[in-house]
């Protein structure tokens, strides 16, 4: 490795890769270094929980082939950043030591929130964030029959479906009153609940895992809430993440929940940018959505290379496929749930559209993947009630 790069990107998820693409779209000659914290070619992280029950191979969903980095003269190294110095504009890594930078982009994402548990088996919890976690989990799960999953968001629901596909007995515990509640209303959440339950997932809502205790056998005794005690072989936690801000904080970059950035995605230091799950923009805390990280990475890269692209409050979709059913959510968590809405249903397909001042602001959908891009367009363009109803009127059931 050379001693200096024009651009160093910490993190090789979609935000980091798009940042490199953004730089290259303006500057073909600048030197670019991407620090990849894993021993894998950068991959689509959202595929982890979706492929765990098949022949797991991250190379099958790499963001780019190895030759892509070489063709664009981008240096990709597997290493870990230990510290950042703003005074000397250098980073220190575990394997390669100290390297200088002209511009730095934090795209190092987030990490699982550790649970506060009692009991002597609390260290036996399995968290899922990267490919190494999946491989470790698969090795442990091979001889496990009863799986306890903590967290009823997208990752928890997908993990429950994957464990059922592997022939496991699954119990899912969620602290809220409905599943995937940040992205779906009670009606659509109930559809997810029924789907999981009909496929053999036992679900406990509005309770928290309190303790994990080793037994005389290989099993773990889990205490859920005040009244529920169960034996399990394996505990998987998917209950939330937090931005990886430690490096930035230690360097003196302003942080709150995430690294604070302006609408150019610049941090409190003019030569340092941040994008993706680690960045906290003027529009709020990180959403964790793939396409938002992609958009922010591209914008940060362009601006680090000298552009002046202002971040916009774009809306991004979430999709989830479990047990053969397709779920879609767009902007639900950012709008008031008491807004006027239209609800449609036809066979296994369901749609809910939410409006403000006659303009579409959010949409939920089940089993209409063919029209997902059209619905995404409708939200972004703020279609009227009349335009939506004109397409789906025969299927209206309320609103």
Secondary structure as the mmCIF struct_conf table of DSSP 4:
data_model
#
loop_
_struct_conf.conf_type_id
_struct_conf.id
_struct_conf.beg_label_comp_id
_struct_conf.beg_label_asym_id
_struct_conf.beg_label_seq_id
_struct_conf.end_label_comp_id
_struct_conf.end_label_asym_id
_struct_conf.end_label_seq_id
BEND BEND1 UNK A 3 UNK A 3
STRN STRN1 UNK A 4 UNK A 10
BEND BEND2 UNK A 13 UNK A 13
HELX_RH_AL_P HELX_RH_AL_P1 UNK A 14 UNK A 24
TURN_TY1_P TURN_TY1_P1 UNK A 25 UNK A 26
BEND BEND3 UNK A 28 UNK A 30
STRN STRN2 UNK A 32 UNK A 36
BEND BEND4 UNK A 37 UNK A 40
STRN STRN3 UNK A 43 UNK A 43
HELX_RH_3T_P HELX_RH_3T_P1 UNK A 45 UNK A 47
HELX_RH_AL_P HELX_RH_AL_P2 UNK A 48 UNK A 51
TURN_TY1_P TURN_TY1_P2 UNK A 52 UNK A 53
BEND BEND5 UNK A 54 UNK A 54
HELX_RH_3T_P HELX_RH_3T_P2 UNK A 58 UNK A 61
STRN STRN4 UNK A 62 UNK A 62
BEND BEND6 UNK A 63 UNK A 64
HELX_RH_AL_P HELX_RH_AL_P3 UNK A 66 UNK A 71
TURN_TY1_P TURN_TY1_P3 UNK A 72 UNK A 73
STRN STRN5 UNK A 74 UNK A 78
STRN STRN6 UNK A 81 UNK A 85
TURN_TY1_P TURN_TY1_P4 UNK A 86 UNK A 89
STRN STRN7 UNK A 90 UNK A 93
TURN_TY1_P TURN_TY1_P5 UNK A 94 UNK A 96
STRN STRN8 UNK A 97 UNK A 106
STRN STRN9 UNK A 110 UNK A 112
HELX_LH_PP_P HELX_LH_PP_P1 UNK A 113 UNK A 115
STRN STRN10 UNK A 118 UNK A 118
BEND BEND7 UNK A 119 UNK A 119
TURN_TY1_P TURN_TY1_P6 UNK A 120 UNK A 121
HELX_RH_3T_P HELX_RH_3T_P3 UNK A 122 UNK A 124
STRN STRN11 UNK A 126 UNK A 127
BEND BEND8 UNK A 129 UNK A 130
HELX_RH_AL_P HELX_RH_AL_P4 UNK A 131 UNK A 141
TURN_TY1_P TURN_TY1_P7 UNK A 142 UNK A 143
STRN STRN12 UNK A 146 UNK A 150
BEND BEND9 UNK A 153 UNK A 153
HELX_RH_AL_P HELX_RH_AL_P5 UNK A 154 UNK A 165
TURN_TY1_P TURN_TY1_P8 UNK A 166 UNK A 167
STRN STRN13 UNK A 169 UNK A 174
BEND BEND10 UNK A 175 UNK A 178
TURN_TY1_P TURN_TY1_P9 UNK A 179 UNK A 183
BEND BEND11 UNK A 184 UNK A 184
HELX_RH_AL_P HELX_RH_AL_P6 UNK A 186 UNK A 198
TURN_TY1_P TURN_TY1_P10 UNK A 199 UNK A 200
STRN STRN14 UNK A 202 UNK A 205
BEND BEND12 UNK A 206 UNK A 206
STRN STRN15 UNK A 209 UNK A 214
BEND BEND13 UNK A 216 UNK A 218
STRN STRN16 UNK A 220 UNK A 224
TURN_TY1_P TURN_TY1_P11 UNK A 225 UNK A 227
STRN STRN17 UNK A 228 UNK A 232
BEND BEND14 UNK A 233 UNK A 233
STRN STRN18 UNK A 234 UNK A 237
STRN STRN19 UNK A 241 UNK A 243
HELX_RH_AL_P HELX_RH_AL_P7 UNK A 246 UNK A 251
TURN_TY1_P TURN_TY1_P12 UNK A 252 UNK A 252
STRN STRN20 UNK A 255 UNK A 255
BEND BEND15 UNK A 256 UNK A 258
STRN STRN21 UNK A 259 UNK A 260
TURN_TY1_P TURN_TY1_P13 UNK A 263 UNK A 264
STRN STRN22 UNK A 266 UNK A 266
BEND BEND16 UNK A 268 UNK A 269
TURN_TY1_P TURN_TY1_P14 UNK A 270 UNK A 271
STRN STRN23 UNK A 272 UNK A 274
HELX_RH_3T_P HELX_RH_3T_P4 UNK A 276 UNK A 278
STRN STRN24 UNK A 279 UNK A 280
STRN STRN25 UNK A 281 UNK A 281
TURN_TY1_P TURN_TY1_P15 UNK A 282 UNK A 283
STRN STRN26 UNK A 284 UNK A 284
BEND BEND17 UNK A 285 UNK A 285
HELX_RH_AL_P HELX_RH_AL_P8 UNK A 290 UNK A 304
TURN_TY1_P TURN_TY1_P16 UNK A 305 UNK A 306
HELX_LH_PP_P HELX_LH_PP_P2 UNK A 309 UNK A 311
STRN STRN27 UNK A 317 UNK A 322
TURN_TY1_P TURN_TY1_P17 UNK A 323 UNK A 324
STRN STRN28 UNK A 325 UNK A 330
BEND BEND18 UNK A 331 UNK A 331
HELX_RH_3T_P HELX_RH_3T_P5 UNK A 332 UNK A 334
BEND BEND19 UNK A 335 UNK A 335
TURN_TY1_P TURN_TY1_P18 UNK A 337 UNK A 338
BEND BEND20 UNK A 339 UNK A 339
STRN STRN29 UNK A 340 UNK A 346
TURN_TY1_P TURN_TY1_P19 UNK A 347 UNK A 348
STRN STRN30 UNK A 349 UNK A 356
TURN_TY1_P TURN_TY1_P20 UNK A 357 UNK A 358
STRN STRN31 UNK A 359 UNK A 366
BEND BEND21 UNK A 367 UNK A 367
HELX_RH_3T_P HELX_RH_3T_P6 UNK A 369 UNK A 371
HELX_RH_AL_P HELX_RH_AL_P9 UNK A 372 UNK A 381
TURN_TY1_P TURN_TY1_P21 UNK A 382 UNK A 382
STRN STRN32 UNK A 384 UNK A 384
HELX_RH_AL_P HELX_RH_AL_P10 UNK A 385 UNK A 392
HELX_RH_3T_P HELX_RH_3T_P7 UNK A 393 UNK A 395
STRN STRN33 UNK A 396 UNK A 398
#
